Amino acid sequence: MGQGATRSDIAVIGLGYVGVTVAAAFADAGVRVLGIEKRREVVETLRRGRCHIFEPGIDEVLRRTIGKRLQVVSEWPAVLPRIVVVCVSTPADLATRTPDLRNIADTADEIARRLPSDGLVIVRSTVPVGTSRKLVLRRVRREKPRAGLAFCPERTVQGAALAELRSLPQVIGASDERSAARAARLFRKLTRDVVVVDKPETAEMVKLVNNCHTDLLYAFGNEVALLARTHGVDPLEVIRGANQRYTVRTDGVAVVRPRIAVPGYVGGGCLSKDPYLLLQSLGGRPPGKSLVFAVRELNESMPARAAKEVLALLRAAGKKPAAARVLVCGFAYKGKPETDDLRGTPATPFVEALRGRVGRLLGHDYKVAARDVKAFGVRPVGLAKGLRRADAVVLLNDHPRYVRELTPRRLATAAKRVVVYDSWRILRGTRIPGLSGVTYGGLGWVGA
Ligand SMILES: NC(=O)c1ccc[n+]([C@@H]2O[C@H](COP(=O)([O-])OP(=O)(O)OC[C@H]3O[C@@H](n4cnc5c(N)ncnc54)[C@H](O)[C@@H]3O)[C@@H](O)[C@H]2O)c1
């Protein structure tokens, strides 16, 4: 039998971004946790008290809990604890837009063999609506007919996951009242704020619509950028004007009306694929007729649009793109909160759109390892060196350190002209945009 199995209160299956933070948060809250992860190297790293992913605060929690309340194994134990939380990956094939549910199906089969007869399976992975009951519970109940099910979505933001696990409401949709109560009792160890909905399918849909709604809000910012551009108007000025003090009074209290998002890329492991998990929910409509997919199409088009704008700015600065050195900064899919996560990063389509069209691609990131930057077919460089050499500097993410460290002196503009493509316009308030020798632009804005 695997280490620690029967002494644990819960098992957490899959120790990636979600599982490792969930396992650590429960262990820190006094729950005895058995983490099961099929990647042996991850288990070995965790056993040494180190974390394989970047997440603020996780190392401290691991130091307190690993080998004590938190045990980690790569082999399934013969008998699982009575509550199992499933956090395995549920990717989608973006070429075919098809969800890949093999991990979760395999996990359900393993659980079925090992769960105590009145065990509870809590699905935390994001899944197409209906999956927890029709795929997971059905498979588990083939061997354990009394097993219960709850779907409790992960809704934290990477980079603030541990804090949010303790503050965000936990949504619970279960197959029956007892399962809902058991899941609620567990999650109340993290937060007092538990929202019980009527059934697993509702909770599954909560997760998907939360993410599709975020995707939609970002898409509207991008739509504004495209509209503004056709009129020579700066989208950020439009958005500033639209949002500022635009409140509504409800019961005497000023509440901000929905804010327009600034233009930007939409990346990450979730937003880039969760809309595709909704595909079966279209009620027979073709995807082209669904708002969810129009949104995806627009957001997915932004990196290639940006690459086109960079080429145009290079020409406007009197440079031949084919001879230009382009420094790409910020490969992680977002800079704030910072992360090393490359899933769904705009760097992939952006670099692809420039490859073969510019002389040389250099790359920099504060959190992503140089070898991972190199895997994009880009030469990793230190920021200061890259800035000195570059004909164009592209900020792909909004990491705040770029605002401090992309200084006029480092750009070495005295010697030559340089293009600065500031996708998120985080340098807007600095001296860079107006600097002599700088041709400045950002999403939807290529100068007056
Ligand atoms: N990353 C996020 O912030 C986030 C947020 C909300 C929801 N989600 C959802 O949570 C789920 C997990 O996401 P993630 O980001 O942690 O993914 P991940 O790829 O980082 O981690 C998943 C882990 O599960 C492991 N695994 C897969 N099959 C296994 C099996 N049969 N037995 C043991 N381990 C197995 C993998 O090796 C991997 O380490 C996905 O459904 C995702 O959509 C993620």
The ligand as an ORCA input file, in Angstrom:
! r2SCAN-3c Opt
* xyz 0 1
  N      -4.366     26.401    -13.395
  C      -5.420     27.001    -12.861
  O      -5.245     28.054    -12.263
  C      -6.797     26.418    -12.963
  C      -7.825     27.167    -12.465
  C      -9.102     26.638    -12.463
  C      -9.318     25.358    -12.958
  N      -8.300     24.634    -13.480
  C      -8.586     23.272    -13.939
  O      -8.034     22.350    -12.991
  C      -7.539     21.173    -13.645
  C      -6.075     21.000    -13.355
  O      -5.393     22.138    -13.840
  P      -3.857     22.377    -13.547
  O      -3.576     23.741    -14.019
  O      -3.527     22.033    -12.152
  O      -3.219     21.293    -14.531
  P      -1.741     20.707    -14.492
  O      -1.477     20.143    -15.830
  O      -0.804     21.754    -13.930
  O      -1.823     19.566    -13.398
  C      -2.524     18.381    -13.557
  C      -1.710     17.284    -12.921
  O      -2.447     16.081    -12.937
  C      -1.531     15.025    -13.134
  N      -2.273     13.845    -13.584
  C      -2.952     13.679    -14.742
  N      -3.534     12.462    -14.774
  C      -3.216     11.850    -13.597
  C      -3.526     10.580    -13.030
  N      -4.270      9.688    -13.714
  N      -3.039     10.285    -11.799
  C      -2.270     11.179    -11.126
  N      -1.945     12.398    -11.611
  C      -2.421     12.727    -12.830
  C      -0.568     15.570    -14.148
  O       0.654     14.857    -14.185
  C      -0.401     17.000    -13.655
  O       0.672     17.146    -12.762
  C      -7.881     21.374    -15.121
  O      -9.122     20.814    -15.367
  C      -7.953     22.888    -15.265
  O      -8.743     23.268    -16.355
  C      -7.033     25.144    -13.484
*
